[in-house]
Amino acid sequence: MSSASIVSKIKSGLSKAVKATGSNNSEPVFLVVTTSTSTSPLDAGATVTVETLLVNAIFKSYSLALVGASILTGDRELVSDSDVEIKTGDTIRQGNTKYVVISTEKVSPTSDVLIYKSQVRLK
């Protein structure tokens, strides 16, 4: 089985999970990236914010047994497909709720990323 077919099955599974756990009123999940066009400390430049829809992304709660040194109460895990790269420090938005990405694990048994598992915390 090729990695492309595995990725396809993962996307299908995540899509089914989103549909099964969500409703017509469920808020979509976005990756929010803000960049500045400033070229020097004296140039204020402009701030540009781009929101990318994470089509196949679901939140999971951590088990209380895992809460400790790096996982705090209230942290959540975001599982998303490999279409959009998630990096530490990124902002995730669902409705009016914003999260900061604390850590990200690329699940990639080979060089092809299958999913991103990100620990997120309320911002």
Phi, psi and omega in degrees: 000128182282161179295328179297320179287327176293316178300319179299317179293322178296314179300318179297316180296317178295320178299317178296320180295319179298316180292322183287327184262346182261183176219181178297337181264000182296137179281134176290163182252133182234147166268126182249120179239122179248128179232156179248142179267009181298137179253350179204166179298335181273344181265112181296325179062192179241153176255128181242127178246127179240129177251126179248123180293129174264094188299313183250077181222134177227148176266144174231150175269148175277147173294142178301334179294338181272347181292129183181235187299306185254342178255119181260158175302131181099343176296151179229162176251130176254122177252122182223157180288181187270007182293324182236123181287131177253131182236155175303134181095346178295161175252134176245136180234134171227110186064231179267002182266128178246142179234151171253140179279118181275317178205156180224136174245123173274122175268106184211089179300334174240203178283350180270123178286130178267310178212166170247132174245112187243134172273123181239152182226143178307137182266000000 
